[in-house]
Amino acid sequence: MAERVAELIGGEPSLTMVELAERAGVDLATARLFWRAMGFPNVADDAVTFTGRDAEALRAMGSLVAGVATDRATAVSLLRAQSYLADRLVLWQVEALVEDAGRRLKLDDTGARLVVLDHIADAAGLLEGQLVYAWRRQLAALVERMHVEVAGRSVEESASDTLPLPRALGFVDMVSFTSSSARLSPHELAALVQGFEFTARDVITSHGARVVKTIGDAVLFAADDVTTAARVALALLSAIHARPDLLPVRGSVVWGRVISRSGDVFGPVVNLAARLVDVAPPDTILMDPSTSERLASSPSAAEFAMVPHGPADMPGIGQMTPVELRRAAEAPAPS
């Protein structure tokens, strides 16, 4: 196994932290910060841990700052971002391979993990190539969206102190997940969470929105307009309802301004989306009155029906009269 690890990290470790800093041309404090920002535990300065590939990466970070392309804090932020996502990515990939080995070869968890350990280095090149491809495609899509958004801003909007990004947010979660998961086997729980997440991601992205994050039993997504968010939320409700192996869901759609940091979005509207979900009955999507009015005045308003609910008290927000979002064909008949 040591040989396989060495193959992945660029050879047998031959450098201590002190030697790593020297070879990269940075001070020892920067080398330590680099390793911590990667998400790894502290190592003794005299422990032989690093390879020439580590030195190349550290030197590149130092050059990024020295070349005034960015400052030190930003360089560390970029390093933390890629390291955090790489950690999540390799965990997802390895667990998917373990599940595959267990299913195809009819192995228990231990046997499946041993098979993956034997072959993971062989798959590394393919996985790495696909990562670079996906990264470039995602970056290109973001650049296009950003160009359109910035080009459409007014001078007054650019100079405003308000949060910079107007977004429609949708928040959808599974009903009674905690109590239901307590009755499930590990395999059933994994299938439930994976089924929800895969279905949510497929519906959200195929309808033109973007997943911000998943939190086990919930998903937060963003869209550039409220019509897209409304379509996504209703499509997700239908897709989940069509799968008897998944729990019912409830959700919200809100419009407002946010700020984006660390791959997440922040602002009062995010809290509003979560609070609306808390008071939503199963199989319903709620909006706040302001978002409902915006959707009602959109060119696609005829697609939807909006049904007021009774007043609800929401912690941190106060009393509000939520509006249920439905497809126009599902609107209740006049009494």
Steps between C-alpha positions, in 0.01 A plus 500: 500500500792738565596465134150598386493803730842605373371475144214734586707764679796506265749264659623391840497784757851643530457852640430638846294814552821703531637352176167552327510871581861529384437325169187707433678824586261606776528546874410222742182675618369511144575130453309415817207720392498331159468154657226607742307673221510170312298356787766271646613468864816666625823303453828539685754718321746210484253232384568371148159554344528686170604442141626718217142534379405664832790742456382589149149575628630712787733688266206572268301646789795718597539618140132590486549743787848621400379581150231728647234293326327485837572554867591235757151476651343440159762241406424311820125531433545351152708218646239428768226495236666248272616285791157490663332406174771245419442337839125478435559382143738215577272381781202497262698323228649234726168425670334470159769252393458304824126479443558388142748229600267370768203487264673352195725254681254420781749596772450630851627848588846380603551295185378784279740747662793263453419472129488880468828538688663258257386692192457868597844607377420350159185715475667820623605622156150468356340666803753784487435562131124511552547746788696742279236468226211565741683794663558673168140448392365633832735800488392581143132485601562730798693748285210518253243557775715764669551686172126517436426613855766770517413634156141550613576698814421868524751755633283552808485127568878462467559779753239376746588375848240222477595136456626463143323196356125489425396136516199274529565234762322172553523288811356147504524240776366156580211474745554292817853407398635466856230264623498300177879459486502350849303201368718438196797270454830660396442386141145636494610833651776537241254420220252757634753784528662415167165467325390841627828672415534351152138577414531855632823571313363360176177700515667824612774505239287373212251784557766770495575562868807416708550298816651718775531220754340181627465434872404134528123537495486843333619686192547872436503617139533834322365637174543832321125565478198410708321320216780247466507444876122445506519248217785316671322482835181361349689255278695379802178452696359289216817297451524411867128421521540257208755296694341286773845415637553863605339705776259786424658844478402860564668816384518873443589748227614853585650793311759736645861608506788287628876497522699196388799376697672162535263341251197596711254790504417723794242763582163545673323337206676169572358501852157586360512200266582267791227647724235458231591134464451457876132602470430334164267196506623184323485514119476879487723787389461832683606851401506827688253768375774704328622203297142407416437849364815486291400166349144623439634793297739288291426412135459134604251567779225305323692177568444532871232533763563673832287408798532707821537310827417619848744719695803320644749603767858444390791536746726792418260629235164553667152437372453445128224379272665237277374434149489147365642445152315263269477430131205682344322171427514416872334818618192443718166555331315820601241441772 
